Amino acid sequence: MLLERPLVFPAPHHGDWNPTRFAYEEAQFTAADGTRLHGWFLEHPQAREVVLYAHGNGENVAHVAPWMDIVRRDLEVSILVFDYRGYGKSEGIPDEAGIVADARAARRWLAQRTGLAETDIVLFGRSLGGAVLIDLAANDGARALIVQNAFSSLPDVAAYHYPWLPVRWLMRTRLNAAAKIGQYEGPLLQTHGAADQVVPIRFGRQLFEAATTADKEFLELPGCDHNDADWAAIRQAVDHFLSRLRPRSHEKQ
């Protein structure tokens, strides 16, 4: 129990905070409890979609923004990548309720910045970020949901790594994505590395089976581990997924 917070939320702060190889806009906003948060907005001049990206537990904005720049270019989308409380330049101390509130505040900022309704924003989360955005989509809706290497629940993953400990009883951080994803009714694309040693693919499949939306797709990535950045393998699937989304409510049918 004493080690739970640093294991679940290592909250890195290091990284290149003044990159020059890609363009970005500083984003500063506040969660409902007053915690000041930070992110980078990567705008595309002719964006076909607007995306909120939530990273994994061992990453921060400076780590993932270079990859998001590639995603922006390849998919022709505008993206906000943000840090949970306690991560990067965001203030506060991370916990389950807090990081979910942070995602809600990030989407609110992005909607105001782009002039879209919050439910017209695509949610894209990796690992921990997938669970965070599943909570957001389940409670508030979303235009579409993409999750990469996500899990059924955090205790499931912890019990896999520490089978000799009663982690299911002791863990405070639950992030029970499988119990929530059934409330989400929109398009879902889920990808998972077949060789994932951090979140074994069986937990991803349990999550996918719990999803009740009729519009769902699961992409297994052969040979990929948890942190393998195999963008080429999923780019086509994500591109096709976005291309078949229905027009937004304010657009002509």
N, C-alpha and C positions, 0 to 999 in steps of 0.2 A: 504493500500500500504506500510505503514511503517512496518507492521508486516509480510509482505509476505515472506521475506527472512528467518527469524528465524522459521516461520511455515513450509515452504517448505523444508528448508535445516537447520535442527537443528544442524547438524555437530558435533556429539559427539566425544570426544577425550579419554574418560576413557575406561578402560578395562585391561585385563591381557595381557601385551605386551611381556611377557617372559614365555609363557606356556612351560611346560615340558612333558605334556601327549600326545603330537603328534609331528611329525617331519614336519618341514617346512623350506623353504629357503626365505630369505629376497629378495624382488624385488624392485629395485629403477629405475625409468625411468622418462622421461621428456615429457610433452605435447608439442604440436606444438608451443605454445606461450611461452615456457620456464618454465612453472610451474613444479616444482619437485614433483613427486608422489611416493606413497609407496604401496606395497602389499606383500602378502605372497604366495609363490608357494608351493603347496602340491603335490608332485610327487608320482606317482604310478610306481613301477618298470616294470610292464607289462601293461601299460595303453592301453585300447582299444580305448579310445577317449581322446582328450584334451579339457578342458572346461574353458571358461572365465565366472566368476560369478560376477554379479553386484548386490549389496545389496540394501535394502530399505533406505528411507531417514533418519530414526532414528537409523541406525546401523553403525558400522564400522568393519574393518577387525578383530579386537580382539573379537567382538561380534559373528561374523558368522563363523569364522574359525573352532571352535569345531564341528559345524554342517557339515561344508565342509569336515572335516576329516572323518565323518561317510559316507558322500556321496562318497568320494574317495574310501573308503573300500568296500562299498556295490556295487558300480557300476564299480569298477576297472577303474577309470579315474584319470588323472592328472588335477589339478585345480589351476588356478590363481584367487585369490580374492583380489581386490584392493580397495583403498579408493579414492573417488572423491576429488577434490581440497577442502581444508578446513576441511576435515574429517580426524580423526585419526592422522597419521604422514604425511599426504600430505599437502603441502603448498598451499597458495592461498585462494581465496574467491569463493564459489560455485555460479554458475548461469547456465542457461540452455545450452548455447553454450559451456561453459567450461566443464561441466560434460560429455557431449557427446564427446568432444575432448579428455577427460581423458580416456574414454573407448577405443577410437581408439588407443591411445598410449599404453594402457595396452595390447590390442590384438597384437600390433606390437612387444612388448617385449616378449609376450608368444610365438609368432611364431618364433622369433629368438632363444629363449631358447630351443624350442622343435624341431626346424628344419622343421616345417610345413609351408605350405602356410597359410596366414591369413584366407582365405575362407575355410580351412580344420579344423577350430576350431569351436566347438559347443558353442553357446551363451546361458547362463542361467541367467535370471534376475528376481528379486522379486520386485513387487510394482513399486517404482520409477525406480529401476534397469531394470525392464521389458521395460519401456518406453525408457530408454537410449539405451538398446540393440536393440530394434525395430528400432530406428533411424539408428544405426550402420548397422544392417542387411539390411534395406531398401536401404541404399546408397551404401554399399560396399559388400553385400552378406554375407553368412555364410553357414557352413556345415549343421547346424540345429539350431532351435531356440526354447527354452523352456522359457515360462513366467508364473510366479506364482502371482496371486492376482494383476494383472495389470489393468490399467484403459484406457478408451477411450481417455480422455484428462484430464489434471489437472483442468481446469476450470469446467468441468463436476462434478468432485468430490467436488471442493470448493463450487459450487452452491448448492450441496446437503447438505453440512454442514452449509452453511450460506445463506439460501434462501432469507433472507431479504436484502442482500447486492448485488450490481451490480458487482459481482466478474468477470463475463465473460467479462466485458468491462475494468476492472481495472487491471487484473492480467497481469504481464509481462511474467511470466513463464507459457508457454502453454503446452509443451510436448504432442502435439496432436498425440498420437500414432495411433489412428484410421485413421487419414489422411495419415499416412506413411506406415502402415503395408501392404497395397495393393501392394506396390512396391517390397515386398519380395516374392520370388518365391519358396523358399525351404521348407523342412519339418517343421511343427509347432506343438508343444504340448503346450496347455494352460490349467492351472489348476486354480481353484478358490474355495474358501470356500463359501458354501451356506449361512452361517451366518455372513459373513464379514460385520462389522459395519463401517469400515473405507473406504473401496472401495466396495460398494454393488455389488453383483454379476451381476446386470444388466449392469453395466459399462464394466465388463469383457466380457459379451456376445456381447455387442455392438462392442467391439474391435475384437472379434472373427468373427463376421459377416462381418466386414470390410476387413478381410483377404481374398485374392483372390487365394492363393495357393490351388492346388487341394489336397495337402497332409497336412491336418490339423485335429487336434483332440482336443476336449474340455472335460476336466474331472472335474465334479462338486464334491466337497467334503462336504457331508452332515454334518451339525453341526459345521463346522470349521469357526472360526473367522479369522480376518486378520493376527494375529500374532500367530495362533496355529501352532506349529511345528509338523504337523502330517506327518512325513516322511514315516511311514509305509503305509499310505494311497496312497501315490503317487509313492513309490519306484517301484512297479511292472510296472506301466504305463511308467515311465521314462526308466526303464530297457528295456522294450519291444520296446519303441521308438528308443533307441540307437541301439538295436540289428538289427533293420531292415534298418538302414541307408546304402546307397550304398557304395561300396568301394571308397576310395579316388582316386583322379585322377592319383596318382603315383602308386597305387596298382593294382594288376591283377584283372581283371573282373571275 
